[in-house]
Amino acid sequence: VSEAAADVMAGAVPVEGMPAPLNGEDLLLVDEVDVFFGPSFYGHTYNQVAELRLPEARGILTKIWSWRTCSQQELLEKVTASDEYTALSNKLPGWEFLVKREVESMCAAVMNLDKCELEPHYSREKNRIGYKIFDSVDFDVSYGYTTSFQYLELEEQGKLLHDEEALSANLSLRVPCGRLSYAELGQETGKKTKIIGVSGTLSELQQPERQILQGYGLTSCSLMPSVYGAANFTEEHFVAVSDADHHVTIAREIGKKLERDRAVIVFFADSKKLKDFERLHCRKFAKTQCLLETQTHSEKQDVIKRATTAGQVTLTTAVFARGTDFFCNDRKVIHNGGVHVIQTFLSLDICEEVQTKGRTSRQGQDGSYQLILNTEDLKTMGIKNEIRMPDGDRSKLNQERDRVRDLAREKSAKQLKAATEVDKLTHKYFDAVLAGCSSATASLKELYEFMKKRTPGQSRRQHARLVCLSDATGSMRSLWNNAQSTINVMIRRIKEIGGNNFDLLWVAYRDYSERDNMFELSGWTSDAQKLQNFVNGIRCHGGGDCEEAVEQALLLARNEHRRKSISRVILIGDALPHFEKKGQQLSSHRGVVLETDYQTEAQELKSLGVPVHTFRVGSHNGTKETFQLIAHETGGQFSDLSPDSLIHAVCTSVLMDIGGEELVMEYRERFQ
C-alpha cells in the first residue's frame, strides 16, 4: 500500500493489483511478551514510507550534499532557489507543501550527519547499507535522508562498489505515508483475532502490564516448570561503585573466577561500553573474546561455544542476554561452580535481569550471577538516591527502579495515545486506497500533515549549538570543582533524552588583569571526555574586584554566531560586567579602553536572535540587576544558580533547544 502513495500523489487512485482485504480469523503470535512492553513496541509504530525515485529528488539531495558546509538557514535558502527544487515542485502539483517539508528534512539530516549515532554497515556483496537491529545487521532498514547522505558519503570516499546502482536506489523522495501502532495489532473492528505466546518471564510481569494483557483478552496463563528442576545458580552480593572504579571492579571479579578455572560472561549495556572496557582491560586475561551483533551467524556460534570453557572471558551486550544458550560441556568448569555471569548495568525492566541470570546454570547446571553497577549510570537513569550497598540489600535499589519504571510507564501512555491517533488516520488512508476511493488523496494529505506535526514517541529534534560562558576567577572555584565531578553525568543525560543533536563550546572568562589568559575555550564538541579534560584543566585565578570582562565574553559568543549559528548563550558568573561604555577607559584597569560594553552586546545578540540565559552565583545585587537586563534584552531568562544545580541548568538549556518543553519536562520528571 505504501507504494500506492506515489500513484496517489500523481493524481491516480490505485485499484489494479491491490490485495483484497483479509477476512476470517487472524492469529497473532507473541514471543517474549515482556519485549512487547519494552522501548521498541508498545506505544510505538511500524512506519511506512513511499520512496519516489525521481531524478529531480536525486538532484536536490546531491546539491544539498555539495552545500553541506553552509549554515542550515543558508542551505535551505540556496536549495529552495535552485532549478532542481522548482522542477520537483512542478512534478508534483498540489503537493508543494510536501516538497518544502521534505527539503527541510533533507537539510536537517545533512546538518546532523556528523552527530548521527546510526552506524552504517556497508556490504560490498549486497551493495547496501545495513543497521544493527537487536542481534544482527538488517539491510532492509532505512533511516530516511540520513541513509541517503551516508550513501553519498561512501561514494565520495570511493567505497561504493556499484555507484550508480546504489545511488539510484537510495537517492529518492522519502514520503511518510503511514504509521501502524503495535498496540493496535489484532484490535481491528469486526475482526476475530486469537493471541497466543510464550515467555520465560511471565511470572515477573508487573501488575500494570498484566492489566494491559487483560485488555487484549489474555486472561489465561499457564506456567510450566522446567524439566531440569529448580535453577542451581548462586546470586552474589551486588555492588555499586563510582565511574572511576567500575571497570577495575569488574576486572577484579573476573580475575577471581578465572583463578578457579571457571568461565566468565560479562554483559554490557551496549557495544560502546563493551569497547571501553575491552580497550583498557582485555590484556589482563589470557583468553578474551567478544560476542557482537555485527558478527556473522557462524562467528557468533563459535564464540558461544567457546564462552563456557575454562579460563575464557566473553564480553557481550544486553541483546544476547535473551535466548542465547550458553550451555557448558567443560567438566572442569562444571566441577568448579559453572559459568559466572556479570551484569554491568541495571535493567529498568526486571524481566531483562531475569533473562540475564538465565544465561548461566543452563539445564540444571551450577552457575553464579553478579550485578556490578556504575553509580553515574544510575544517576543518568534517574535513580536519585545514593546506592552503595555491597552487603547485597537491594530493597532501596528496587524501590528506586520501580519509581523510574513508573515514570517510563507514564511516558509510554502518552506515546500510546499519539500512536493510536496516527494509526486511525493510517487506516483511513489505507482503506480508501484498497477501496479505490478518490478520497485517498485527501486522506494522505491529512495523514502526512499530522505525522509532520506530531511524531509518536519522538520530538521534532533540532541541532543545538550552545556557548556556555563561565566566570573562572578565584571566587568561582567551587562551581568549577562541581563541574569536574558532574560533566560526564551531564552529557550522558542530554544524550539519553535528546540524542547526539548538540554541540557545546565551554568558555572560561576572566578580567582585563589577565589579558594574556582572559579566555580558555573547550572547542565545539559533544564528547564528554573532551569536555572533562577541558574542565579539569581550568585553574580559577584573578578577579578580586567587583567586575569581570563579561562584555568581552558576550562579544566572543557573537563572533562565534557569525561563523556558524548558535541557538543560545548561557552566562554564569558571580560578578557584574564593567559599567563603562564602549570607547571609555576603565577606571579599574589603567590604559584599557573598552572595545565594547555589555549593553551593546546584548542589543547585538538580540538583533541576531540569540537569547542569553543568565545565572547568578552568589548574592551580589549588582550582578543580579545586570544579568537580568542582559537576559531581558536578548529574550533569555535569569535565574540564581548554586554550584550543585549547574548540571540542571546546562541540561535543560540544551534539551530545550533540541526538542522544546517536552524534553525539558521529561528531564525534570526524571532528575529534578
Stockholm file with secondary structure:
# STOCKHOLM 1.0

chainA/1-672         VSEAAADVMAGAVPVEGMPAPLNGEDLLLVDEVDVFFGPSFYGHTYNQVAELRLPEARGILTKIWSWRTCSQQELLEKVTASDEYTALSNKLPGWEFLVKREVESMCAAVMNLDKCELEPHYSREKNRIGYKIFDSVDFDVSYGYTTSFQYLELEEQGKLLHDEEALSANLSLRVPCGRLSYAELGQETGKKTKIIGVSGTLSELQQPERQILQGYGLTSCSLMPSVYGAANFTEEHFVAVSDADHHVTIAREIGKKLERDRAVIVFFADSKKLKDFERLHCRKFAKTQCLLETQTHSEKQDVIKRATTAGQVTLTTAVFARGTDFFCNDRKVIHNGGVHVIQTFLSLDICEEVQTKGRTSRQGQDGSYQLILNTEDLKTMGIKNEIRMPDGDRSKLNQERDRVRDLAREKSAKQLKAATEVDKLTHKYFDAVLAGCSSATASLKELYEFMKKRTPGQSRRQHARLVCLSDATGSMRSLWNNAQSTINVMIRRIKEIGGNNFDLLWVAYRDYSERDNMFELSGWTSDAQKLQNFVNGIRCHGGGDCEEAVEQALLLARNEHRRKSISRVILIGDALPHFEKKGQQLSSHRGVVLETDYQTEAQELKSLGVPVHTFRVGSHNGTKETFQLIAHETGGQFSDLSPDSLIHAVCTSVLMDIGGEELVMEYRERFQ
#=GR chainA/1-672 SS CTTHHHHHHTTCCCCTTCCCCCCSEEEEEEESHHHHTSTTSTTCEEEEEEEECCHHHHHHHHHHHHTTTSCHHHHHHHHHTSHHHHHHHHHSTTCHHHHHHHHHHHHHHHHTGGGCCCCCEEETTTTEEEEEETTEEETTCCCHHHHHHHHHHHHHTTCCSSHHHHHHHHSSEEEEEEEEEGGGTTCCTTCEEEEEEECTTGGGCCHHHHHHHHHTTCCCCCCCCCTTCSCEEEECCCEEECHHHHHHHHHHHHHHHHTTTCCEEEEESSHHHHHHHHHHHGGGSSEEEEECTTSCHHHHHHHHHHTTSTTEEEEEEGGGGSSCCCCCCCHHHHHTTCEEEEECSCCSSHHHHHHHHTTSSGGGCEEEEEEEEEHHHHHHHTCCSCCCCTTCCCHHHHHHHHHHHHHHHHHHHHHHHHHHHHHHHHHHHHHHHHHTCTTHHHHHHHHHHHHHHCCTTCCCCCCEEEEEEEECSGGGHHHHHHHHHHHHHHHHHHHHHHTTCEEEEEEEECCGGGGGGSEEECCSBCCHHHHHHHHHTCCCCCCCSSEECHHHHHHHHHHHHHHSCCSEEEEEESSEECCSCTTCBCSSSTTCBCSCCHHHHHHHHHHTTCCEEEEECSCCHHHHHHHHHHHHHHTCCEEECCGGGHHHHHHHHHHHHHHTHHHHHHHHHHHC
#=GC SS_cons         CTTHHHHHHTTCCCCTTCCCCCCSEEEEEEESHHHHTSTTSTTCEEEEEEEECCHHHHHHHHHHHHTTTSCHHHHHHHHHTSHHHHHHHHHSTTCHHHHHHHHHHHHHHHHTGGGCCCCCEEETTTTEEEEEETTEEETTCCCHHHHHHHHHHHHHTTCCSSHHHHHHHHSSEEEEEEEEEGGGTTCCTTCEEEEEEECTTGGGCCHHHHHHHHHTTCCCCCCCCCTTCSCEEEECCCEEECHHHHHHHHHHHHHHHHTTTCCEEEEESSHHHHHHHHHHHGGGSSEEEEECTTSCHHHHHHHHHHTTSTTEEEEEEGGGGSSCCCCCCCHHHHHTTCEEEEECSCCSSHHHHHHHHTTSSGGGCEEEEEEEEEHHHHHHHTCCSCCCCTTCCCHHHHHHHHHHHHHHHHHHHHHHHHHHHHHHHHHHHHHHHHHTCTTHHHHHHHHHHHHHHCCTTCCCCCCEEEEEEEECSGGGHHHHHHHHHHHHHHHHHHHHHHTTCEEEEEEEECCGGGGGGSEEECCSBCCHHHHHHHHHTCCCCCCCSSEECHHHHHHHHHHHHHHSCCSEEEEEESSEECCSCTTCBCSSSTTCBCSCCHHHHHHHHHHTTCCEEEEECSCCHHHHHHHHHHHHHHTCCEEECCGGGHHHHHHHHHHHHHHTHHHHHHHHHHHC
//
